[in-house]
Amino acid sequence: MKRRLAEFSRKYPLLCRLERTTPEGSVTYVLDKSRLSIRLVPPYSEERRAAARAYAKEHGFQPVKAIQDIA
């Protein structure tokens, strides 16, 4: 969230500004209430996960190898 707010404030300085930071790492931004939306996504059901696995197998999905596996 901090990264997204920082990017938004750089891109739209008239709509969002950094008000303060603390040594602990917290930040406070000021922006219009209408500019903020929080979307909570529930976890996938086992049925949906199984469908996603089947789709991946059918379409030849190859998982990305870890960097240490490549080196």
CNS distance restraints for C-alpha pairs under 8 A (distance, minus, plus):
assign (resid   1 and name CA) (resid   5 and name CA) 6.13 0.50 0.50
assign (resid   2 and name CA) (resid   6 and name CA) 6.13 0.50 0.50
assign (resid   2 and name CA) (resid  27 and name CA) 7.38 0.50 0.50
assign (resid   3 and name CA) (resid   7 and name CA) 6.22 0.50 0.50
assign (resid   4 and name CA) (resid   8 and name CA) 6.11 0.50 0.50
assign (resid   5 and name CA) (resid   9 and name CA) 6.05 0.50 0.50
assign (resid   5 and name CA) (resid  29 and name CA) 7.60 0.50 0.50
assign (resid   6 and name CA) (resid  10 and name CA) 6.29 0.50 0.50
assign (resid   6 and name CA) (resid  18 and name CA) 7.76 0.50 0.50
assign (resid   7 and name CA) (resid  11 and name CA) 6.18 0.50 0.50
assign (resid   8 and name CA) (resid  12 and name CA) 5.84 0.50 0.50
assign (resid   8 and name CA) (resid  13 and name CA) 7.80 0.50 0.50
assign (resid   8 and name CA) (resid  16 and name CA) 7.01 0.50 0.50
assign (resid   9 and name CA) (resid  13 and name CA) 5.01 0.50 0.50
assign (resid   9 and name CA) (resid  15 and name CA) 7.20 0.50 0.50
assign (resid   9 and name CA) (resid  16 and name CA) 4.81 0.50 0.50
assign (resid   9 and name CA) (resid  17 and name CA) 5.49 0.50 0.50
assign (resid   9 and name CA) (resid  18 and name CA) 7.17 0.50 0.50
assign (resid  12 and name CA) (resid  16 and name CA) 6.31 0.50 0.50
assign (resid  13 and name CA) (resid  17 and name CA) 5.99 0.50 0.50
assign (resid  15 and name CA) (resid  31 and name CA) 5.89 0.50 0.50
assign (resid  15 and name CA) (resid  32 and name CA) 7.05 0.50 0.50
assign (resid  16 and name CA) (resid  29 and name CA) 6.74 0.50 0.50
assign (resid  16 and name CA) (resid  30 and name CA) 5.69 0.50 0.50
assign (resid  16 and name CA) (resid  31 and name CA) 4.59 0.50 0.50
assign (resid  16 and name CA) (resid  32 and name CA) 7.60 0.50 0.50
assign (resid  17 and name CA) (resid  29 and name CA) 5.52 0.50 0.50
assign (resid  17 and name CA) (resid  30 and name CA) 5.42 0.50 0.50
assign (resid  17 and name CA) (resid  31 and name CA) 6.77 0.50 0.50
assign (resid  18 and name CA) (resid  27 and name CA) 7.38 0.50 0.50
assign (resid  18 and name CA) (resid  28 and name CA) 6.05 0.50 0.50
assign (resid  18 and name CA) (resid  29 and name CA) 4.39 0.50 0.50
assign (resid  18 and name CA) (resid  30 and name CA) 6.43 0.50 0.50
assign (resid  19 and name CA) (resid  27 and name CA) 7.62 0.50 0.50
assign (resid  19 and name CA) (resid  28 and name CA) 5.37 0.50 0.50
assign (resid  19 and name CA) (resid  29 and name CA) 5.21 0.50 0.50
assign (resid  19 and name CA) (resid  30 and name CA) 6.35 0.50 0.50
assign (resid  20 and name CA) (resid  27 and name CA) 5.81 0.50 0.50
assign (resid  20 and name CA) (resid  28 and name CA) 5.27 0.50 0.50
assign (resid  20 and name CA) (resid  29 and name CA) 7.27 0.50 0.50
assign (resid  21 and name CA) (resid  25 and name CA) 6.67 0.50 0.50
assign (resid  21 and name CA) (resid  26 and name CA) 5.70 0.50 0.50
assign (resid  21 and name CA) (resid  27 and name CA) 4.39 0.50 0.50
assign (resid  21 and name CA) (resid  28 and name CA) 6.38 0.50 0.50
assign (resid  22 and name CA) (resid  26 and name CA) 5.45 0.50 0.50
assign (resid  22 and name CA) (resid  27 and name CA) 6.59 0.50 0.50
assign (resid  31 and name CA) (resid  35 and name CA) 6.89 0.50 0.50
assign (resid  32 and name CA) (resid  36 and name CA) 7.44 0.50 0.50
assign (resid  44 and name CA) (resid  48 and name CA) 6.02 0.50 0.50
assign (resid  44 and name CA) (resid  49 and name CA) 6.29 0.50 0.50
assign (resid  45 and name CA) (resid  49 and name CA) 6.29 0.50 0.50
assign (resid  46 and name CA) (resid  50 and name CA) 6.11 0.50 0.50
assign (resid  47 and name CA) (resid  51 and name CA) 6.29 0.50 0.50
assign (resid  48 and name CA) (resid  52 and name CA) 6.21 0.50 0.50
assign (resid  49 and name CA) (resid  53 and name CA) 6.21 0.50 0.50
assign (resid  50 and name CA) (resid  54 and name CA) 6.20 0.50 0.50
assign (resid  51 and name CA) (resid  55 and name CA) 6.17 0.50 0.50
assign (resid  52 and name CA) (resid  56 and name CA) 6.15 0.50 0.50
assign (resid  53 and name CA) (resid  57 and name CA) 6.21 0.50 0.50
assign (resid  54 and name CA) (resid  58 and name CA) 6.09 0.50 0.50
assign (resid  55 and name CA) (resid  59 and name CA) 6.13 0.50 0.50
assign (resid  56 and name CA) (resid  60 and name CA) 6.04 0.50 0.50
assign (resid  56 and name CA) (resid  61 and name CA) 4.90 0.50 0.50
assign (resid  57 and name CA) (resid  61 and name CA) 6.06 0.50 0.50
assign (resid  65 and name CA) (resid  69 and name CA) 6.16 0.50 0.50
assign (resid  65 and name CA) (resid  70 and name CA) 6.63 0.50 0.50
assign (resid  66 and name CA) (resid  70 and name CA) 6.58 0.50 0.50
assign (resid  67 and name CA) (resid  71 and name CA) 6.40 0.50 0.50
